């Protein structure tokens, strides 16, 4: 009797087909997953890029450049030296801040940081005249001029043009873009012949606003 090596079992065609189908499905699922992942990443990255460009270019918030001529609005009966006041101007969604320096000087600004649109606050205890401060990324602006003194903000704060009546009441009468003087902003919005246009020459708010220019938005 002779001994022979055992023969391997005949291949199972059904098993091979099932394994091949399983491999194809796994490969397809893996490709779909990778495609979905790349699509999500591309969408998020694109959104962040557009958002960043929008904020940087002022598309998402263009405080200081409202449509049309801004109204005239009373913001306070009085602001004492060393005080600040948060208010809304020129629109109900526009954050703004007024600051009275210790020497009596009055200044108004957009309270929206020019970096990524965080809220700007006044810190009276910092320096000799206080400072305007954005807590999001440590941006700092000069309280008297609105110019950037530290941090990442790329531009100075847009200004809110304030005037003061003889009774001490404070009124917002216009805005000026970042880097624009009070006179340039006011005269651009209300025309060269406006009563306050020449009086804003020095950059300081006049003591008394022109009565005829008051609007119904007070």
C-alpha positions in Angstrom: 0.0 0.0 0.0 1.4 3.4 -0.9 1.0 6.5 1.0 0.3 9.8 -0.8 0.1 13.4 0.4 -3.4 14.5 1.1 -4.9 16.7 -1.6 -6.2 20.2 -0.7 -9.9 20.6 -0.7 -11.4 21.9 -3.9 -11.9 25.7 -3.8 -15.4 26.9 -2.8 -16.5 29.3 -5.5 -19.3 30.7 -3.3 -16.9 31.5 -0.4 -14.5 33.3 -2.8 -17.2 35.4 -4.3 -18.5 36.4 -0.8 -15.0 37.4 0.3 -14.4 39.4 -2.8 -17.8 41.2 -2.4 -16.9 42.0 1.2 -13.5 43.5 0.3 -15.2 45.6 -2.4 -17.7 47.0 0.0 -15.1 47.8 2.7 -13.0 49.6 0.0 -16.1 51.6 -1.1 -17.0 52.5 2.4 -13.5 53.6 3.1 -13.4 55.8 0.0 -16.8 57.3 0.9 -15.6 58.1 4.4 -12.4 59.8 3.1 -14.4 61.8 0.6 -16.9 62.9 3.3 -14.0 63.9 5.6 -12.3 65.9 3.0 -15.5 67.6 2.0 -16.2 68.6 5.7 -12.7 69.9 6.1 -12.9 71.9 2.9 -16.3 73.4 3.9 -15.1 74.4 7.4 -11.8 75.7 6.2 -13.6 77.8 3.5 -16.1 79.1 6.0 -13.3 80.2 8.4 -11.4 81.8 5.5 -14.5 83.7 4.3 -15.4 84.8 7.8 -11.8 86.0 8.5 -11.7 88.0 5.3 -15.2 89.4 5.9 -14.3 90.7 9.4 -10.9 92.0 8.2 -12.4 93.8 5.3 -15.4 95.1 7.3 -18.1 93.2 5.4 -19.6 91.6 8.5 -19.7 94.9 10.4 -19.0 98.3 9.0 -19.5 100.5 12.0 -18.8 104.1 11.2 -20.1 103.8 7.6 -23.9 103.6 7.9 -26.3 103.6 5.0 -27.5 107.2 4.5 -27.2 110.0 7.0 -27.3 108.9 10.6 -29.9 110.4 12.9 -29.2 112.7 15.8 -29.7 111.0 19.2 -29.5 112.1 22.8 -27.4 109.6 24.6 -27.1 111.2 28.1 -28.3 114.1 30.3 -24.7 114.5 31.4 -21.4 112.6 31.5 -19.1 113.6 34.3 -15.3 113.6 34.1 -13.8 110.2 34.5 -17.1 108.5 33.4 -17.9 106.3 30.4 -21.2 105.4 28.8 -22.2 102.5 26.6 -24.9 103.3 24.1 -26.2 102.3 20.6 -25.5 104.4 17.6 -26.1 104.9 14.7 -28.4 101.9 14.7 -30.0 99.9 17.5 -27.5 97.0 16.9 -24.4 99.2 16.8 -22.4 99.2 20.0 -20.7 102.5 20.9 -19.0 104.1 23.9 -18.5 107.7 25.1 -15.7 108.7 27.4 -15.2 111.9 29.4 -11.6 112.4 30.3 -10.5 114.0 33.6 -9.8 117.3 31.8 -13.4 117.4 30.5 -12.6 116.3 26.9 -15.4 114.1 25.4 -14.8 111.3 22.9 -17.0 108.8 21.3 -16.1 105.6 19.4 -17.5 102.4 18.0 -17.3 99.8 20.7 -16.6 97.1 18.1 -12.9 96.0 17.9 -11.4 96.4 14.4 -9.7 93.0 14.9 -12.5 90.4 15.2 -15.4 92.5 16.3 -15.3 91.8 20.0 -16.7 94.4 22.5 -14.4 97.3 23.5 -14.4 98.4 27.1 -12.9 101.5 28.9 -10.4 100.9 31.7 -10.1 104.1 33.6 -7.4 102.9 35.9 -4.9 102.2 33.1 -2.4 105.0 32.4 -3.0 108.7 33.0 -6.2 108.9 30.9 -7.4 105.3 30.8 -7.6 103.1 27.7 -10.1 101.4 25.5 -9.5 97.7 25.7 -10.6 94.6 23.8 -10.3 91.5 26.1 -10.6 88.9 23.3 -7.0 89.4 22.0 -5.6 92.1 24.2 -6.2 95.0 21.8 -5.7 98.4 23.2 -6.7 101.8 21.8 -5.9 105.4 22.9 -9.0 106.8 24.7 -8.4 110.3 23.4 -7.8 109.4 19.7 -9.0 105.9 19.2 -5.6 104.9 17.7 -4.2 101.4 18.2 -1.5 101.3 20.9 -1.1 97.6 21.4 -2.3 94.2 20.2 -3.5 92.9 16.9 -6.2 95.4 15.8 -5.2 96.6 12.3 -7.1 100.0 12.4 -8.1 102.7 14.8 -11.7 102.7 16.1 -14.3 104.5 14.0 -15.5 107.6 15.8 -19.0 108.7 17.0 -19.3 112.4 16.7 -20.6 113.9 20.0 -21.8 117.4 20.8 -22.8 118.9 24.1 -25.6 121.3 24.9 -25.2 124.1 27.3 -27.4 122.1 29.8 -24.8 119.3 29.8 -26.8 116.9 27.6 -24.7 114.8 25.2 -25.9 114.1 21.6 -24.6 111.7 18.9 -24.8 113.5 15.6 -22.8 111.4 13.1 -19.9 108.9 12.7 -16.4 108.9 11.2 -14.7 106.0 9.6 -11.5 104.5 10.9 -8.7 107.0 10.2 -11.2 109.8 9.3 -11.4 113.0 11.3 -14.6 114.2 13.0 -14.9 117.0 10.5 -14.3 114.7 7.5 -17.0 112.3 8.7 -19.5 114.9 9.6 -19.1 116.9 6.4 -19.2 113.8 4.2 -22.5 112.7 5.8 -24.2 116.1 6.1 -22.6 118.2 3.5 -20.0 121.0 3.5 -22.6 123.7 4.2 -23.8 122.0 7.4 -23.6 124.3 10.5 -21.2 122.1 12.4 -18.9 121.3 9.5 -16.5 124.2 10.0 -16.7 124.1 13.8 -15.3 120.5 13.8 -12.0 121.8 12.2 -9.9 121.2 15.3 -11.2 117.7 15.9 -12.8 118.4 19.2 -16.6 118.2 19.8 -18.2 121.7 19.8 -20.0 122.7 23.0 -23.4 123.3 21.5 -25.0 121.5 18.5 -26.9 123.3 15.9 -30.6 123.2 16.8 -32.0 123.1 13.2 -30.2 119.9 12.5 -32.0 117.9 15.1 -34.0 115.0 13.7 -37.0 113.0 14.9 -34.6 110.3 16.0 -33.9 111.7 19.5 
